């Protein structure tokens, strides 16, 4: 059997032979550049303007917040209702608020009030806690003050809100403010369209009721609005 010898690796100091190929050899002069035939077209002013606008960053005006405007007659009345020891309730004060009143779509918490005129609902809202006094813990005080105390009040007050236009157009003697208490803790319940005593007869218990709102207790802005509506109705 014949022995075959493997090719040896060239030494590092061995001379390098030039590579064979069609490339230009070193020392030859490069060919002269040829003249390109054609027509030179310059950009128009419109093209330059469009190019400059595309390159420049687009600028925007400073952002400004939305300004809420309140038209004449818009706003709501905040009625202060007091509940006595015997459970009787009455409106003791009122205040006009120049702002938009949004009616919630659901009720939650321990208490909820509803303002109605007959079968028409004017407004409702939830009250998380009412008629309860809670004391803060005094860690450095005597032993009886280091505990959390809570007890129910015999007399308490709460706010009722109703749109100004609705209370101005309503027959005040037919306006009823009803305060309900949740019989058991539940998640948010949809307000719906019907009065609360129809929708949640089992879930709510009536606590207090105000039948009729005195005209003299309403704010002057609402009384003027009622007068304007009467005059326009006569015409």
C-alpha positions, 0 to 999 in steps of 0.5 A: 500500500502506497503512502500518501503525503499530506500537504504541508502548511506554508511557513510564515516567512514564505513569499506570497505569490500574486493572486490570479484573476482579471482584476487590474494589477497594481501600478496601472492607471485608472480609466478616465471618467466618461461624461454623462449625457442628460438634462439637469432638472432643478426643483421648483419653488413648490417642491422646495417648500414641500421638502422643507416642510417635511424635513422641519418638525411639525409644531402644535399650539399649547394645549388648553383645558376645557372651559365649563360654561354654565348657562342661565338656570343651570346648576343645582340646589343643595338642600340641608335635611335634618332628622330628629329623634322621633324620625321626623325630617324637615328641610332647614337650609338650601344653597344654590351651586353653579355647577352640573349635577350628574345622577349616578347610575347605581346606588351603594353604601348604607344609605340612599336618598331619592327626590321625587315628584309623583312618579317622576324621579328628580335625583338620587344619591348614595350616602356611605355613612350617616347618623353615626359618630366615630371617635379617633383613638388616643394612644397616649391617653387613658385606657378608655380613650385607647379604643375605637368608639362608635355610637348612633346620633339621635339627631343628624343632618345630610345634604340632598341635591336636585337640579335647579330647573327640575325643582323650579318647575316642580309642584313643591307640595308634591316633592318628596325626599325619602331616606332609605337604609340598606337592610344588608350590605350589597354590591352596587345596585343599578338605579334604574328608572322606576322609584326605589321603593318599587325596584328594591322593596325588599332591599331598602327600608325607609328611615325618614321622609320629607313631604313638600318643600317650602318655596321660601326656603329655596335660594333666590336664584331658584325663586327667580327662575320659578317666577320667570317660568310662571310668567312665560307660562301665562304668556 
